[in-house]
């Protein structure tokens, strides 16, 4: 890890350079696609949040294994195969309304809790079928794989995952369509750890085409670090690691192509690690770096946390940030990345009221 003073110096320099370029059209395709935990109660209404806040797309979290190899939302609601329930109805209806307003969604498989499908489904055909069920249920063109914890070290499950995904992408391509894939991985300020590098290498070896490697710039471990500068440093480390990974298989990518493969996802507000807090000024710095370098993706964990806690409480919660802020203050910064997967959302603060 580099000294904290280096992080801060880099952050100031990048912020000064990049915020003046925030209106530049050259990086307009960079997208802001925050995560939204659809298992919260009450179920978040994606269309209302998206249209009212002008958010163009979301990652819906998380699909994991339910009963055996059956896909489910958070292990609490099965998906497809005749499953029914209020959660499924709310999600499907909200997605349809959001798409009608120009928005789009990706479904994220995996996450930190529960059993990922890549472990529960023990054959490539079974895993592919589980993914296809979710893709068909929500008519998806974008999917995300949040691969963290011990599953990264399960080389059989990781290989099985990417074999299934490669087959799905091949079938889409045969129909003249594209199945967009992102990989979401833990990171340090220096870049991916070896497990993460191995995961990326496995995706490349199995010929998975991914739009971005999205690093979770959060919960590093050391307290009291500059979280904005650490995120930028992590992105720079990832850039170099991707360059190495592709060159190792005989593929040389341009600087712009490599940066388009970089995504960052901070945990806004207070992190789980005590002493780590991602602030609004940190968000401005990351936005500046995204414009300057041309990051393919900026997200955040999570939309439900993008508000102050009751009485401005400094707590770690799934439904508030633990810092003093206005509702959706982080979204108002990151949504300046105007790229969109759908036809484009026109912000309407009165939508649905």
N, C-alpha and C positions, 0 to 999 in steps of 0.2 A: 504493500500500500504506500502511495506517495504521501509526503508530508502534507498536512492540512493546509499550510500556507500556499502550496502549489495549487491545490484545488481552488482556493479562493481567488488566487491571481488569475487562473484560467477562467473562472466564472465571470469575474469583472470584465476581462478583456472580451470574452465572447458576448456578454450581454451588451456592452457598449457598441460593439460592431453590428450585432444582429438585430437588435430591436428596431434600429433605424431601417432595416430591410424587411420588416414584418409584412409590408404590403406588396412585396415583390411577387410577381406571378411565376417566377422561375421554379419555385418549389410548391406551387399550388396543389400538386398531386399528393403531397404528404397528408396523411389522414390523422384525425383525432377520433379514436374509437374506444371510449372508456368501457370498463367492465361494469356490469350491473348484475347484482345478485338477485335472480328472479325467485329464489326460495325464501326471501324475506316475507314477513307478514306485517301489513297487507302486501300483496304482490305488487311490485312496482309496475306502473303502466308505462311501457316504453314509449308509446306514441305521445302521451301527454308530456313526459319529460323531454323527449327529443324535440318535439315541435316547439314547445314553450321556450326551450333553452337554445334552440338552433343547433342541436347536436346531430350530425349527419349519419352516424352509425354507432352501433354498440356491439360489445362482446357480451353474450349472455352466459352467465356462469351458474353452476357447472354441471355438465352431464357426466355421471359416473355409473358404475355398475349397481344395479338394484338386486333383483333376485337372479343369481347366477350371471349369465351373459346378457341380461336384459338392460338396455339403457334406461336411465332414470334421471330426473332432476334432483340432484343432491341426495340420492338414495331414498327419497320420500315419495316420488311420484313416477311410476313407470311411463315410458314414452312409446307410442305406437303399439302395433299388435292388438288393437281393440281397446287399449287403455283409455280411461276417461276420468274426468275429475275437474273441479273448479280451477285448479292451477293450470291444467292444460288448456282449458277454454280461455282463461284470461290471457295467457301467453299468446296463443294463436290469434285471438281477436286483436290484441294490441299490436302484434307484428303486422297483421294485415292492414290495420289503420295507419301504422307508421309507414309502410311501403307505399300506401296510397298518397302519402304526403311527401314521398321522395326519399325516405330513409331506408336503411338496410341493416341487417344484423349478421353476426357470426356467432356460432355456438362454440363454446369452449369446453373441450373434453379434458377431464382430469382435475387438477387443483390439489390443494394440500390435504384435504380430508377425504375419507372413504377409499374405496377400491376402484382404480381406473379400469376402464373396459379392456385396455391392452393387457392387463393381468388376469382379469376374470374370464376373458374369452381366450381359450387356449389354442385355437387354430386360426390361421389367417382367414379362411372362409367365414368362420363364426364372427370374428372381429369385424370383418368387412361388412357382413350383414347387419351387425349392430349399428355401425356408423351409417350405413345406407338407410336404415330405418329412421334415424334422426334427420338425415339430410332430406329424405322424402317427406317426412312429417312437416318440416318447416320450409321446404323448397329452397334449400341453402345453396349459395354459391361461394360462401366463405366459412371455413372451419379453423379452429385454433386448438392446439394441443399444449396444455399446461402440464409440463413433465417435471416433477420436483420430488425431493425426498429420495427414499430408497428405490423407487421405481427406476430412477436414472441408472442405477447399478444393475438392474435386471436386464441383461443384454438380450436375452431371448424375447422378453416382452417388447423391448424397444424395437428390435428387428422386426418382430411380428407386426407391430404398429405401422412401421413405415412400408412394409410390404403390402399391407392392406390399403394404405393411403395411396401408394403408387398405382395400385390396380384401379382404385376409384378414379384417380386423375386420368389414367389411360382411357378408361371407359368414357369419361366426360369428353376428352379430346376427340375420341372417335365420333362423338355426336356434334363436334364443332363448338363445344363449350369449355369453360375453364372452371376447375374447382380450386379456389384460392386457399392456400394453407399458410398458417403462421405457427411458429414454434415459440412457446413462452417458457423461459428457463430462469432459474436463480442466477445471481451474479454477485461479484465483488466489485469494488471500485476499480480493480485492475482488469476486470473482464470475467469471462466464464471460468469456472473451475474445471478440472479435467473431466468430471462426469458430464458437464455441459458440452464440452468440446467433443467428447465421444458421442453424445446424442446427435449433435450436428453432423458429425462424420457419418453416422449411421443413416441419417436422412439422405445425405448426398450419395452414399454408397448404394442405397436402394432406389435412387433416381427419383426422389420426391422433389418436386419443384415448390419451393416455399417463397412467399412474398417477403417475409421478414423473419428474423430471429428477434423476438421481443424479450428483452431482459427485465427482470423484476428488480428495479433499482430501489430496494427497501431492505430493512432488517439485516443489515450487513454484519452487525455484531458490535463493533466499537461504538461507544456513545459519543455524543457531542462532535459529530463531524458535519461539514457543510454538505447537506444532502443534494443540493443542486449541482455543485461542482463534482460530487461523487458520481452522480448520474451521468454527467458528461464524460468523466474519466472512464466509467464502465462502458459507455458507448464507443469511446475511442479504442478501448481494449478489444471489444467485440469486433470492431471494424478490422483490426489487425488479425484477429483470429480467423475471421471469415476469409480474408485474403489468403492466409496460409492454407486453410482447408480446401479452398478451390484450386489453388496452385498445385496442391498435392495430388490432385486428380487430373491435372493438365488443363485446367480452366483458368484463364486470366480475365479478371473483371476490371473495369475502369473504376476510378475513385467514385464517380457518381453511382455506378451500379452497386458498389459495395455499400455506400451510405444508404441507398434505397432498401437494402436488406436489413438495416438497423432499426429496431424499435425499442422504445423505453416505456416502462410502466412504473411510476412511483406510487407508493402508498401515501396518499395525501394526508396531511396532518400528522398526528402522533402515530408512530410505528409501534409494532409489537415490542421491539427492543427499546428498553427505557433509555431516554436521552437522544433518540433519533426522531426528528420532526421535520417533515417536508412542508415548507412554508409557501405562502403566495409569492414572495420574492424568489424563492427557489424555482417556482413554476415559470416565472418570467425568464429566468436564466436558461432553463431547459427549452422553452419555446424559442429563445434566441438561437441556441445551438441547433435546434431542429431546422430552423430556416437557413442558418449559415451552411450547414453540412448537407442538408437534404435528407434528413431521416425519413424512412418510409412510413413510420408509425409512431404516434405518441398515444398512450392510453393512461389510465390511472385506476387504482383500486381505492374506492369504487364510487360509483355515482351516488349510492345511498349514504356515503360518508361526506358528501360535499355540502356540509352545513355545520354550523356550530352545535355543540351539545347543549342540552338544557342548562340555563344559567351560566353559559360559557364554560361548562365544566371541562377540566383537562383530563379526559379519560380516553382510553382506547376502546372504540365501539364499532360495531358493524353499521351503525346508523348515524354517526356524526364523526367529525374530524378531531375533536379535542383541542381545537384552536379557535380563537376569535375570528370569525369570518361571516360574510353574507352568504345566503344560500346560493349554491352553484358558482361560487367565486372562482374555483379552479376551472370549471368548464368554460367560464367566460374568458379565461386566458387561453386555454388550449384550443378552443373552437376557432381561433384565428387561423389554424391550419384548415384550409378550405376544401381539401380533397374529399371526394365522396364516392362510395360504392354504388349508391342508388342514383336516382335522377336529380337529387338535391333537395334538401329541406329548406323551406322558407320559414324563418322564425316567426312565430305568432304567439306572443305571451298570453293571449286570451283564449288559445285553443282549448276546447273541451270545458270551458267554464260557463 
